[in-house]
């Protein structure tokens, strides 16, 4: 049964209440809303209000951030959740399974980088032509002269 506007407003939380209950700043609640991670509405008094489901959504966002996931990936996950209901344990299982694969990929990359780190420390040159960390196989040379790694934000060939 659909709730009336009055019932929805009475059950709603202010940004301050969401912040206090979820352990984030009010500005963070607004930031999440501005980036489409949570949804709110304006009360008849023109104040921001949020459904109680936002508490679980913020918990999911914070957990994902602690894993080091970028907001773009978190938003994609949030967008896959049903808009009208609180995320369930089943939703969390699905999301955590998807994120586990990303974490495994990152762990493998970090292990590979850790293995290459000794080579740089051993030679001490950090040459862009020879450095397996910053420019494996001198891949940057084909992109032209100049500070390509800085200009393009590249860290790995």
N, C-alpha and C positions, 0 to 999 in steps of 0.2 A: 504494500500500500504506500503510495507516495505521501511524503510529509508536506504539510502546509508550510508556507513561508514563515509563519510564526514559530512553528515547531522547529524548523530548520535553524532559525535565528537563536532560539533559546538553547539548543543543543550545540551551537557553534562556539568556537574558541577565538579569542582575540589573538593578534600576533604576539602580544606579551605572554599570554597563557601558553601558546604553542612553544615559545622560546623557553619559558620556565620549565615546562614539562619535558621538553626534549633536550635541554642542555645546550641550546645554540642561542646566539644573539638574535634579537629582533631583526637586525639588518640582514642576518643570514636567512631568516624566514622570507623576508621581502626579496632577497637575491634569488632564492630558490623559486619563488613565484615568478619573478621577472624572466627566469630562464626556463620556465615551463616544467619544473620538477614537482611543484605542488600547485594546487588551485585554491583560490579563495574568491570571495565576492564582497560586495559592499552592503553593509547593513542599511536599514532605513535612515540611520543617523550618519551615513557615509563613512563608517569605519570598516576596516578590513576584517573579515571573518573567515574562519576555516572550519571544515568538518573535522570530526575527531579522527578520521582515517589519515589525516595529515601527520599525526604523531608516528604512526607506523611507517609511513613513507619517509619521514625525516630519519627515522632509525635505519631504514634501508640505505638511504643516501649516505649517512654517516659511516655505516659499516663498509660500504663500497669505497668511500674516500680513505678509510683506514687501510684498505687493501692497496691503495695507490691508483685506483681506477680514475680515469679522466671524467669530468662532468659530462662530456659528450656520450660516453659509454653508459654512464649512469642514467642520463636522460633517455637514451634508447631503451633501457630496461624499464624505466618508469612508464614510458609511453606504451610499453607492451602490457602493462597492468590494466585491468578493467577500471574505467574511470569512476564508476559509481560505488565501488565497495572497497572495504579495507583489504589490503593484501593479506593473503592467507599463508599458512605454513607451506602449502603446495606451491604458491607463487614463489616463496623464498627458495624452495628446493630447486625450482627451475632456474631462477636467477643465479643462485650460487653455483649451480652446475655449469652455466654458461661462463661465469666469471672464473671458475676453477681452470678451465682451458686457457684463458688469457693469462692467469697467474703461472700456469705450467710453462707457457711460452716465454714469459718474462724470466722465470727462474732459469730456464735453459740458456737464454741469452746472457744472463748475468754470470752463469757458470762458464760460458765460453769466454766472456770478457775477462773474468778472473784468471782463467788460464793464460790469456794473452798478456795480462798485466806484468807478469814476471819478465817477459821478453823486453818490455819497455824499460823496466827498472834495471835490467841487466845491461842493456846497451847504453841507456841514458841519453840517446840521441833525440828521441821524439820527432824524428824526421817524417815529414808528411809523405815522402816517397817510400819509406820503409815501415812506417808505423802501422801495425795490424789493428790497433784500436781506433785511431782517428781516420785512417785512409787505407783500408785493406786493399791490397793489389794495386795501389796508386790509382784508384777509381776516379778520384777528383781531377786528375790531370786532363782527362778528356772533356772537362767542362770549361776549360779556358783558364786564363791567368787571373790572378787576384785572390782575395780572401773568400773563396767559394764556400768553405765550411761555415764561415761566419755569416755571409750574405744569405745563404740558403737554409741556414739552421741545420745543416747536415752534421751528424755525429758518426755515422757509420756508412761508408761507401755506398 
